[in-house]
């Protein structure tokens, strides 16, 4: 299950935008966001590079993977 340290999230609207971007590419995914820690975990897809691209396409920065 890919997990990422993500910067640029500051509110519930950011979480909604990030989820929307990931679900647009991976509709089966379950996106869990820890806003305080800036951590995003995605189950339902193992395509870490594609998930990182989707997160960055929503104008957030993937600092690093946490699961590798």
C-alpha atoms as a printed R data frame, in Angstrom:
   type eleno elety resid chain resno       x      y       z
1  ATOM     1    CA   UNK     A     1   0.000  0.000   0.000
2  ATOM     2    CA   UNK     A     2   1.777  3.173  -1.182
3  ATOM     3    CA   UNK     A     3   2.228  5.948   1.375
4  ATOM     4    CA   UNK     A     4   3.647  9.406   0.821
5  ATOM     5    CA   UNK     A     5   4.793 12.477   2.731
6  ATOM     6    CA   UNK     A     6   2.922 15.320   1.020
7  ATOM     7    CA   UNK     A     7   3.276 19.067   1.524
8  ATOM     8    CA   UNK     A     8   0.867 21.821   0.598
9  ATOM     9    CA   UNK     A     9  -2.209 20.432   2.355
10 ATOM    10    CA   UNK     A    10  -3.696 22.727   4.965
11 ATOM    11    CA   UNK     A    11  -7.450 22.114   5.163
12 ATOM    12    CA   UNK     A    12 -10.345 19.827   4.402
13 ATOM    13    CA   UNK     A    13 -10.644 21.367   0.951
14 ATOM    14    CA   UNK     A    14  -7.082 20.277   0.206
15 ATOM    15    CA   UNK     A    15  -7.910 16.750   1.315
16 ATOM    16    CA   UNK     A    16 -10.993 16.714  -0.925
17 ATOM    17    CA   UNK     A    17  -8.985 17.982  -3.920
18 ATOM    18    CA   UNK     A    18  -6.278 15.374  -3.390
19 ATOM    19    CA   UNK     A    19  -8.827 12.557  -3.063
20 ATOM    20    CA   UNK     A    20 -10.650 13.744  -6.184
21 ATOM    21    CA   UNK     A    21  -7.411 13.771  -8.200
22 ATOM    22    CA   UNK     A    22  -6.421 10.266  -7.111
23 ATOM    23    CA   UNK     A    23  -9.919  8.827  -7.588
24 ATOM    24    CA   UNK     A    24 -10.135 10.308 -11.087
25 ATOM    25    CA   UNK     A    25  -7.254  8.027 -12.120
26 ATOM    26    CA   UNK     A    26  -7.836  5.160  -9.702
27 ATOM    27    CA   UNK     A    27 -11.585  4.938  -8.955
28 ATOM    28    CA   UNK     A    28 -11.115  1.769  -6.876
29 ATOM    29    CA   UNK     A    29  -8.595  3.450  -4.548
30 ATOM    30    CA   UNK     A    30  -9.194  4.251  -0.905
31 ATOM    31    CA   UNK     A    31  -7.307  7.412   0.058
32 ATOM    32    CA   UNK     A    32  -6.455  8.074   3.700
33 ATOM    33    CA   UNK     A    33  -5.026 11.476   4.624
34 ATOM    34    CA   UNK     A    34  -3.437 12.508   7.915
35 ATOM    35    CA   UNK     A    35  -3.574 16.270   7.461
36 ATOM    36    CA   UNK     A    36  -1.605 17.059  10.611
37 ATOM    37    CA   UNK     A    37   1.301 14.761   9.665
38 ATOM    38    CA   UNK     A    38   1.057 15.437   5.927
39 ATOM    39    CA   UNK     A    39   0.789 11.741   5.148
40 ATOM    40    CA   UNK     A    40  -1.266 10.098   2.407
41 ATOM    41    CA   UNK     A    41  -1.864  6.358   2.169
42 ATOM    42    CA   UNK     A    42  -3.607  4.730  -0.776
43 ATOM    43    CA   UNK     A    43  -5.019  1.226  -0.864
44 ATOM    44    CA   UNK     A    44  -6.469 -0.355  -3.969
45 ATOM    45    CA   UNK     A    45  -3.552  0.534  -6.249
46 ATOM    46    CA   UNK     A    46   0.128 -0.353  -6.147
47 ATOM    47    CA   UNK     A    47   1.087  2.131  -8.892
48 ATOM    48    CA   UNK     A    48   3.151  4.419  -6.649
49 ATOM    49    CA   UNK     A    49   4.585  6.537  -9.508
50 ATOM    50    CA   UNK     A    50   1.106  7.058 -10.971
51 ATOM    51    CA   UNK     A    51  -0.338  7.914  -7.569
52 ATOM    52    CA   UNK     A    52   2.454 10.423  -6.955
53 ATOM    53    CA   UNK     A    53   1.732 11.986 -10.362
54 ATOM    54    CA   UNK     A    54  -1.970 12.267  -9.509
55 ATOM    55    CA   UNK     A    55  -1.165 13.945  -6.180
56 ATOM    56    CA   UNK     A    56   1.221 16.399  -7.832
57 ATOM    57    CA   UNK     A    57  -1.299 17.122 -10.604
58 ATOM    58    CA   UNK     A    58  -3.556 18.425  -7.819
59 ATOM    59    CA   UNK     A    59  -0.811 20.976  -6.970
60 ATOM    60    CA   UNK     A    60   0.594 19.196  -3.926
61 ATOM    61    CA   UNK     A    61   4.216 18.147  -3.499
62 ATOM    62    CA   UNK     A    62   5.173 14.540  -2.865
63 ATOM    63    CA   UNK     A    63   8.279 14.869  -0.705
64 ATOM    64    CA   UNK     A    64   9.001 11.146  -0.445
65 ATOM    65    CA   UNK     A    65   7.515  7.683  -0.226
66 ATOM    66    CA   UNK     A    66   7.023  6.413   3.297
67 ATOM    67    CA   UNK     A    67   6.485  2.737   2.518
68 ATOM    68    CA   UNK     A    68   9.730  1.950   0.708
